[in-house]
Amino acid sequence: MSGENEKYPLLRVSTDRIEHNGRRLVADCAAHGVSAWGVSKGISAFAEVARAFEAAGIDTIADSRVANMRKMREGGVRAKFALIRIPMYSELDEAAEFCDYVLVSDAGVTAELARICEEKRKKIDAVVMFDMGDLREGYWFEDAGEAARELAPLDGEFLRIAGVGANFSCASGVLPSEKNLTALVECGRAFESALGRRLEIYSGGGT
């Protein structure tokens, strides 16, 4: 609704349409065995939109800023949160507090996060990132065995290695293909062998 006290420029958001489209997306993904995360970094932690994600059936909201997660939590959002970039050492304490999922690609950072999580008695799931040629982030995919040997000992009660992931169509424009997605699956198999269990997450998607 328009009002005399509105300030311009003004962005109007149709949360009902976001919820409708989200429901369709969640259903389409589910039909193919895929779980969708709602990425909120484009909405600047606008809690009303995040709640529309929740109403659509999206149970995990992904963002690149821990501060946004804090703001959404304070705004009443109850979904799980995923940090969709590698955390800095300086924000590991907040990441442990607010994140349910976090991307990792460095043994030192992962070890420190595991220590903080144990100290806080806070459980977190880690997704190990692999670089499939886009040159954005992650272990080089051909080094999956070494990465598994490096990170598997850090898997425990509070930090659990939940899966593997990769970015496509980002820094260098590498597109997902049967070849590089199959290579990502092989990276996951290396971790499954090292951990002695199946992984829950194989993420080759993007925004």
N, C-alpha and C positions, 0 to 999 in steps of 0.2 A: 504494500500500500504506500501511496505517496503521502508525504507530510511536510509541513512548513519547516520542520527542524532538520530535514535531511540535508546532508552536505554532499557536494559533488566534487570530483567524479564519484559515481556510486555504482557498485557492482551488485547486481541482484543474482542470487543463487536459488535455483529451483531444486530444493532438496527432495521433493517428491519425484522428480524426474531422475535424480541421481539414484534414489532408492529403486525405482522401477528398472532402470538400466542395470543396476547392480544385481538385482534378482535374476534377470535374464542371463547376465554374464556368469553368475555363480552356477546357475542351472546348466548352461552350456558347457562350462568347465567340468562340472561333476559328471556329466554324461560321458566324458572322455577320461575320467579318473584323475582329473587335475583339480587341485585346490588353489583358489585365487586369493591373493592378498590385496587389500586396498591400499594404494600408495597415496599418502596424504601430503607429500612435500609441496605440492602445487596449491594447497589450500591454506597454507600458513597456520596450521593447527586450529582451524575454524571448527569448533566442537560440534556445531549443528550438522556440518557435512559429515564429520566422522561418525556421528550417531546415525546418519542416513546409511552409511556403509554398514553399520551394525544391523540396522533394520533390514538390510538387503540380504543378510546371512553371511556377511564377511566377518570372520572371527579373528583375523589378524590384520592390523594396520601397520604399514611400513612407512618409515620416514628416514630422512638423512640427518635429522637434528634431534638430539636427545631433549633439548629444550622444548621442542614441539610436543614430544611425548608427555613431558611434565605438564604442559599447558592443557593438552587434551584430557589427561587424567584428572586434573583439577576441574575441568569442564564437565566431568561426569561420564567420560568415555570408559567403558569397562573391557574393551577388546584387548587381546594380546598385542604387544608392540614388537616390531622387528626393526633393528637398525640396519639400513641397507647400504652401508659403507663400512670400511674398516675403521674401528674406533681409534682415537688417539690415546696415548698413555694418560694424558691429563684428564680425560673424561671417562676412564674405566670405572671409577667409583659410581658415577651417575648412570652409566650404561648398565652396571650390575643391578642398580636399584630399579630402573624403569623398563629395561628391555627383557623380553622373553626369548627373543632370537637376536643373534648378532653374527655378522660376517667376520671371518678371520682368515689371515694368510701369513701370519708371523708367529713363530713359536714363543718368542719373548712376550709379546702382547697377550697371547692366549694363556700362557702360564700365569701372568700377573692377574688376568681377569679371573682365572680359576681360583687363585689365592683369595682375591677379594670376595668372590661369590661364596667361598667356603667360610670366610670370616663373617659375612653377612647372613649366612645360612639361606642364601637365595639361589634358586636353581635357574639355569639359563641354558638354552640350546644354541650351539655354534654350527654355522654353515661354512665349510671350508671352500674358499673361492679359488677357481682355476682360470688362468689366462689361456683362452683357446685361440689366440691370435689377434684379439682386439687391442691388446696392449694397454688395458686400463688398470687391472689389478689382479692379484692372485698368484699362486704358484704356477709355474709353467706346466702345462698338462703332461709333458713328457717326464716330469719329475714327481709324478703322483706317488710312486712307491716310497721315495725318500720323504715326501711330505707326510705320508701315513705313518712311517716309522718315527718321525719327529713329533707328531701331534697325538698319536694314539695313547702314549703314556699319560697325557693330560686329561683324558676322558675319565670322568668320575661321577660322584654323586651329585655335585653341584654344577659343574660344567660338563655338558654332554655333547659329543659330536653327533649332530642329528642328520647331517647331509652334506652334499656338495653343490656348488653353483657356479655359474659363469655369466659374464656380461657379453652381450652381442649388440651390434649396431650402435656403438657408443663412441669410443675414442678414435677407432680406425675404420669403423663402418663394416666390420666383419659380420656377415649375416649367419644366422643359425642354419645348419644343414644336417642332413643325415650323417655325414662324415664327422663333423665336429661334435654333434650331440652324442654320437656313439662313443667318441673319445672321452666325453665327459662321463658317460656311464662307466667306462673303464676306470676312470679316476675314482669313482665311487666304489667300484669293486675292489680296488686296492685298499681302501679304508675298511670295507666290510671284512676283508681277509685279516687286516691288522687288528680289528676290534672284535672279531668273532661274532658279529651280529649284522643284521640288515640295517641299512640306513632308511630313514623315513622321507628324506627330502632329496630330490634331484631337481634343481632349479635351473632351467635354461631359458627362462622367460625374461621379460623386460617391461619397461613402461612405455 
